[in-house]
Amino acid sequence: MEKISFKAEVRWTQGTRGKIHIKNFEPIEIGIIKEFGGEEILGPEDLFIASVASCVLTTFLYFAKKYDVEYNKIVVDANGTIRRMEGGYYKFTKIDVKLKVAASEEAKFDIEECFNFTKKYCIISNTIKDCVTLNLALEFLE
């Protein structure tokens, strides 16, 4: 198996804020979220859930493209719950992800197959599924 590496750099900017630098993309401003005494800003908690949702989306899109499956709309909703654990630290204990797809009746079987491949091959989901309760569901939109 080939090895693929990824790199990100986070630089402190001021106060409780920093910027994430990845490749040549615009930096993403992050900081301590208001729930932890910070402000209304993206935090690592938000990015973690977004990472799960975006991996589900892109994995599904990969298989839909590979098998030439047609769809009209795709939305991925992800909701993560953190809890304070014995010992005082916080961790994500549950993540619910719903892949919502609008497609013709004829495409639904193929979409279900692509969803099954997504559950099997999503890199982020596979990485965290032994650490957190992860629920992946498919819903068809009208």
KEKE-3310 file (N, C-alpha, C; in steps of 0.2 Angstrom, whole numbers, plus 5000, padded with zeros to 4 digits):
npx = (5004:5003:5010:5002:5004:4999:4999:4997:4998:4997:4996:4998:4989:4984:4979:4966:4966:4970:4978:4975:4985:4985:4992:4992:4980:4968:4971:4963:4954:4954:4949:4947:4932:4915:4909:4919:4923:4928:4925:4913:4918:4926:4931:4942:4933:4922:4928:4932:4920:4916:4926:4923:4910:4913:4922:4913:4905:4914:4919:4907:4904:4915:4913:4900:4903:4912:4904:4895:4883:4868:4862:4852:4854:4864:4866:4875:4873:4880:4882:4889:4892:4899:4906:4909:4921:4925:4937:4939:4941:4936:4928:4923:4908:4898:4894:4883:4879:4871:4868:4860:4851:4845:4837:4832:4820:4824:4838:4840:4844:4857:4862:4861:4870:4882:4882:4884:4897:4903:4902:4911:4923:4926:4939:4940:4930:4933:4944:4940:4930:4931:4933:4923:4905:4898:4886:4880:4869:4858:4847:4833:4830:4816)
npy = (4994:5011:5025:5040:5057:5070:5088:5101:5117:5127:5143:5154:5169:5180:5184:5173:5166:5159:5154:5142:5134:5127:5119:5129:5136:5148:5154:5148:5155:5151:5148:5148:5142:5149:5141:5137:5148:5157:5165:5169:5159:5148:5133:5119:5109:5111:5110:5097:5089:5094:5089:5075:5075:5080:5071:5060:5065:5067:5054:5047:5054:5050:5036:5037:5044:5034:5024:5030:5036:5045:5060:5073:5082:5083:5083:5083:5081:5083:5079:5082:5076:5081:5076:5079:5069:5057:5062:5074:5079:5083:5074:5069:5059:5054:5054:5059:5056:5061:5057:5064:5062:5067:5060:5051:5038:5027:5027:5025:5012:5011:5022:5018:5007:5014:5022:5011:5008:5019:5019:5009:5013:5027:5037:5045:5042:5028:5030:5035:5027:5017:5024:5033:5033:5031:5035:5032:5037:5035:5045:5048:5062:5072)
npz = (5000:4996:5003:5009:5013:5023:5027:5039:5045:5060:5065:5078:5080:5087:5104:5108:5096:5080:5064:5051:5040:5025:5012:4997:5000:5005:5022:5036:5049:5066:5083:5101:5105:5110:5119:5127:5133:5124:5109:5096:5084:5072:5078:5083:5086:5078:5065:5066:5065:5053:5045:5046:5040:5027:5022:5021:5011:5000:4998:4995:4983:4975:4973:4967:4955:4950:4947:4939:4944:4945:4952:4960:4970:4985:5002:5017:5033:5049:5066:5081:5097:5112:5128:5145:5153:5166:5176:5170:5157:5141:5127:5111:5110:5102:5086:5073:5057:5042:5026:5014:4999:4984:4970:4956:4956:4949:4952:4965:4970:4966:4972:4986:4986:4983:4995:5004:5000:5004:5018:5021:5016:5019:5024:5036:5044:5046:5053:5066:5071:5080:5092:5095:5096:5081:5069:5054:5041:5028:5018:5008:4998:4992)
capx = (5000:5007:5009:5001:5005:4995:5002:4994:5002:4993:5000:4995:4989:4983:4974:4965:4965:4976:4976:4977:4988:4986:4994:4992:4974:4967:4971:4956:4954:4951:4951:4943:4925:4912:4907:4924:4926:4931:4921:4910:4923:4927:4935:4944:4927:4918:4932:4932:4914:4916:4930:4919:4905:4916:4924:4907:4902:4918:4919:4901:4905:4920:4909:4895:4907:4915:4899:4891:4876:4865:4858:4851:4856:4867:4868:4877:4872:4884:4880:4893:4891:4905:4904:4915:4923:4928:4944:4938:4943:4930:4929:4917:4906:4894:4893:4878:4880:4865:4869:4854:4852:4839:4838:4827:4818:4828:4845:4840:4847:4864:4864:4862:4876:4887:4882:4888:4904:4905:4903:4916:4929:4927:4945:4940:4925:4937:4949:4937:4924:4933:4934:4917:4899:4897:4880:4880:4863:4856:4840:4832:4826:4811)
capy = (5000:5017:5030:5047:5061:5077:5093:5107:5122:5132:5149:5159:5176:5185:5182:5165:5165:5156:5152:5136:5135:5120:5120:5136:5139:5154:5152:5147:5157:5147:5150:5145:5144:5153:5136:5136:5154:5161:5169:5166:5158:5141:5129:5113:5105:5112:5107:5089:5087:5096:5084:5069:5076:5081:5064:5056:5067:5065:5047:5045:5057:5046:5030:5039:5045:5028:5019:5034:5036:5051:5062:5080:5086:5080:5087:5079:5084:5080:5082:5078:5077:5080:5076:5079:5063:5056:5064:5081:5081:5082:5071:5067:5053:5052:5058:5056:5059:5059:5058:5066:5063:5068:5056:5047:5032:5022:5028:5023:5006:5012:5026:5014:5004:5019:5023:5006:5008:5025:5017:5005:5016:5034:5037:5049:5037:5022:5032:5037:5023:5013:5029:5037:5030:5034:5033:5034:5035:5038:5048:5051:5069:5073)
capz = (5000:4996:5009:5007:5019:5023:5032:5040:5050:5063:5068:5083:5077:5093:5109:5108:5089:5075:5057:5049:5033:5021:5005:4995:5001:5010:5029:5040:5056:5071:5090:5107:5104:5115:5124:5131:5136:5119:5105:5090:5079:5071:5083:5081:5086:5071:5060:5066:5063:5046:5042:5045:5035:5020:5020:5019:5005:4995:4997:4991:4976:4972:4971:4962:4949:4947:4944:4934:4947:4944:4958:4959:4976:4990:5008:5022:5040:5054:5073:5086:5104:5117:5135:5150:5155:5172:5175:5169:5150:5136:5121:5107:5112:5097:5079:5069:5050:5038:5019:5011:4992:4979:4964:4953:4958:4946:4954:4972:4972:4965:4978:4992:4985:4984:5002:5007:4999:5008:5025:5021:5013:5021:5028:5042:5048:5048:5058:5072:5073:5086:5097:5096:5093:5074:5066:5047:5038:5021:5018:5001:4998:4987)
cpx = (5004:5005:5007:5001:5001:4999:4997:4998:4997:4997:4996:4995:4988:4978:4973:4963:4972:4973:4979:4979:4989:4987:4994:4985:4974:4967:4964:4957:4951:4952:4947:4936:4921:4910:4913:4927:4929:4926:4917:4915:4923:4932:4937:4938:4923:4922:4932:4926:4913:4920:4926:4914:4908:4919:4919:4905:4907:4919:4913:4902:4910:4917:4904:4898:4909:4910:4893:4883:4874:4861:4857:4853:4859:4868:4870:4877:4876:4883:4885:4892:4897:4902:4910:4915:4925:4935:4944:4939:4936:4933:4922:4915:4901:4894:4888:4879:4874:4867:4862:4854:4845:4841:4832:4825:4823:4836:4845:4844:4855:4867:4865:4868:4882:4888:4886:4895:4907:4907:4909:4923:4931:4933:4944:4935:4929:4942:4946:4932:4925:4934:4928:4911:4898:4891:4880:4873:4862:4848:4839:4828:4821:4813)
cpy = (5006:5021:5037:5051:5068:5081:5099:5111:5126:5137:5153:5166:5181:5182:5175:5163:5162:5156:5146:5137:5128:5122:5127:5139:5144:5151:5152:5150:5153:5150:5146:5147:5146:5148:5135:5143:5159:5165:5165:5165:5150:5139:5123:5108:5105:5109:5099:5086:5088:5091:5077:5069:5077:5075:5060:5058:5065:5058:5044:5048:5053:5040:5032:5041:5039:5024:5023:5034:5043:5053:5070:5084:5081:5085:5082:5083:5080:5083:5078:5081:5076:5080:5076:5072:5063:5058:5072:5083:5079:5078:5070:5060:5050:5057:5055:5060:5056:5061:5059:5066:5063:5065:5053:5041:5026:5022:5026:5017:5007:5017:5022:5010:5008:5021:5017:5006:5014:5023:5013:5008:5023:5034:5040:5044:5031:5024:5033:5032:5019:5018:5033:5033:5034:5031:5036:5032:5038:5040:5050:5057:5068:5077)
cpz = (5000:5002:5006:5013:5018:5029:5033:5045:5053:5067:5072:5080:5083:5098:5109:5101:5085:5068:5055:5042:5031:5014:5003:4996:5006:5017:5032:5047:5061:5078:5095:5106:5111:5121:5129:5134:5130:5116:5100:5085:5078:5076:5080:5081:5080:5066:5060:5063:5055:5042:5041:5040:5028:5018:5017:5012:4999:4993:4993:4984:4972:4969:4966:4955:4946:4944:4940:4937:4947:4950:4956:4964:4981:4996:5013:5029:5045:5061:5078:5093:5108:5124:5139:5153:5163:5172:5173:5162:5146:5130:5117:5109:5107:5092:5075:5062:5046:5031:5016:5003:4988:4973:4962:4956:4956:4949:4961:4974:4971:4970:4984:4991:4986:4991:5006:5006:5003:5015:5026:5020:5016:5026:5035:5047:5050:5053:5065:5075:5079:5093:5099:5093:5086:5071:5059:5044:5032:5021:5011:5001:4992:4982)
residu = (MET:GLU:LYS:ILE:SER:PHE:LYS:ALA:GLU:VAL:ARG:TRP:THR:GLN:GLY:THR:ARG:GLY:LYS:ILE:HIS:ILE:LYS:ASN:PHE:GLU:PRO:ILE:GLU:ILE:GLY:ILE:ILE:LYS:GLU:PHE:GLY:GLY:GLU:GLU:ILE:LEU:GLY:PRO:GLU:ASP:LEU:PHE:ILE:ALA:SER:VAL:ALA:SER:CYS:VAL:LEU:THR:THR:PHE:LEU:TYR:PHE:ALA:LYS:LYS:TYR:ASP:VAL:GLU:TYR:ASN:LYS:ILE:VAL:VAL:ASP:ALA:ASN:GLY:THR:ILE:ARG:ARG:MET:GLU:GLY:GLY:TYR:TYR:LYS:PHE:THR:LYS:ILE:ASP:VAL:LYS:LEU:LYS:VAL:ALA:ALA:SER:GLU:GLU:ALA:LYS:PHE:ASP:ILE:GLU:GLU:CYS:PHE:ASN:PHE:THR:LYS:LYS:TYR:CYS:ILE:ILE:SER:ASN:THR:ILE:LYS:ASP:CYS:VAL:THR:LEU:ASN:LEU:ALA:LEU:GLU:PHE:LEU:GLU)
# end
